[in-house]
Amino acid sequence: MTLAEVDTPALLVELPTMDANIARLSSYLAMHAPDIRLRPHAKTHKSPDIARRQLAAGAIGICCQTVGEVAVMAAAGIADILLSNQIASSGKAQRLAAAAAAGSRVSACVDNPAQVKLLSEAAQARGVTLHVLVELDVGGGRCGVNTGEAAVALAAIVAESPGLSFDGLQAYHGRAQHMRSPADRKAAIASACGLAEAAVRVITQAGLPCRSVTGAGTGTFAVEAASGVYTELQCGSYVFMDADYARNEQDESVETPVFEQSLTILTTVISTPAPGRAVCDAGLKAMSLDSGPPSLARHAGVDFAGASDEHCKLNLHPGIALASGDRLHLIPGHCDPTVAMHDWILAHDGRVVTDVWPVARGW
Ligand SMILES: Cc1ncc(COP(=O)(O)O)c(C=O)c1O
């Protein structure tokens, strides 16, 4: 199928661009931080096909954010999976243990003893080992214990729990990823590193080996990689990028990989009801607006002017005309939730669809 034959709205990924992003991060790490492991976040793409390309480029495993994603990735044969999140039910713990019983190395995060108990019971019932990381809140203000002392107390509970292996810390600073100024991102991660390092110290002093400190995303990974504290990076968005990440300013004096937009929503003009206005068939059910509007960087003189369920409105600058049937590429504001709205990712080379990958939403 050529791109011209693809019905819309459709989620597309330009494969050479995506593969170049994957290669760029791997070669950056090989050159600048060869001891740092890369565990890309699969919540970005929800695609075992893309996960396999990341693994082929040197990633040691993947992260998932939901137990459904873990189940899908384990069923697809992904060997090493971290649930970078907490669970709060025996059903979810059992599904993690089932993924481990099926052959994957499965890890999960905890920030309270009740989660440890659920994981331990499920691991024992299945006769498997689940690997556990204590999550430390390093400034993101989401999950995580707040002090090194709380981390060591929870790590001790994990270490004593049958069926579990204590692996270390998750120290992900989500808020820092989208701070616009590189100086702000650097300062936020410097603070995260201080907190993580102090927690590692007290955990180690308590006689518990802290083998892994995992975190980081596309906005800050170079800082964590150079920190001497983190052992593993969880970048997700770098495969696709999005309009929001494009708003991050870069420090031109530092050599970091530049990732390019590979993900677009292909949409068709269905109406041109008034001069200067066009209406397309991609709306709120085709793209997420939580991080701002899509970019029309590929179409000069066209501005996004709003969306409803199945429509988006475009304002056209003087001299720009669009006709019913014209097709445009929208660069989503936020890649992860946009992908989760679609059943398929169509991989293309700019002209022809070369692969059709299911979006494995899990449940
Ligand atoms: C725990 C965790 N790690 C890593 C990431 C990846 O971040 P990014 O997509 O910005 O690279 C996320 C994204 O929200 C996350 O929640």
The ligand as an SDF file (V2000), in Angstrom:
LIG
                    3D

 16 16  0  0  0  0  0  0  0  0999 V2000
    8.7220    5.8600   35.0520 C   0  0  0  0  0  0  0  0  0  0  0  0
    8.9950    6.4590   33.7120 C   0  0  0  0  0  0  0  0  0  0  0  0
   10.1910    6.2330   33.1360 N   0  0  0  0  0  0  0  0  0  0  0  0
   10.4950    6.7150   31.9180 C   0  0  0  0  0  0  0  0  0  0  0  0
    9.5730    7.4730   31.2010 C   0  0  0  0  0  0  0  0  0  0  0  0
    9.9610    7.9230   29.8050 C   0  0  0  0  0  0  0  0  0  0  0  0
    9.9720    9.2720   29.6390 O   0  0  0  0  0  0  0  0  0  0  0  0
   10.1070    9.9290   28.1830 P   0  0  0  0  0  0  0  0  0  0  0  0
    8.9790    9.4140   27.3550 O   0  0  0  0  0  0  0  0  0  0  0  0
    9.9800   11.3570   28.4650 O   0  0  0  0  0  0  0  0  0  0  0  0
   11.4180    9.5080   27.6360 O   0  0  0  0  0  0  0  0  0  0  0  0
    8.3340    7.7630   31.7800 C   0  0  0  0  0  0  0  0  0  0  0  0
    7.3730    8.6210   31.0690 C   0  0  0  0  0  0  0  0  0  0  0  0
    6.4470    9.1810   31.5850 O   0  0  0  0  0  0  0  0  0  0  0  0
    8.0260    7.2300   33.0560 C   0  0  0  0  0  0  0  0  0  0  0  0
    6.8450    7.4570   33.6550 O   0  0  0  0  0  0  0  0  0  0  0  0
  1  2  1  0
  2  3  1  0
  2 15  2  0
  3  4  2  0
  4  5  1  0
  5  6  1  0
  5 12  2  0
  6  7  1  0
  7  8  1  0
  8  9  2  0
  8 10  1  0
  8 11  1  0
 12 13  1  0
 12 15  1  0
 13 14  2  0
 15 16  1  0
M  END
$$$$
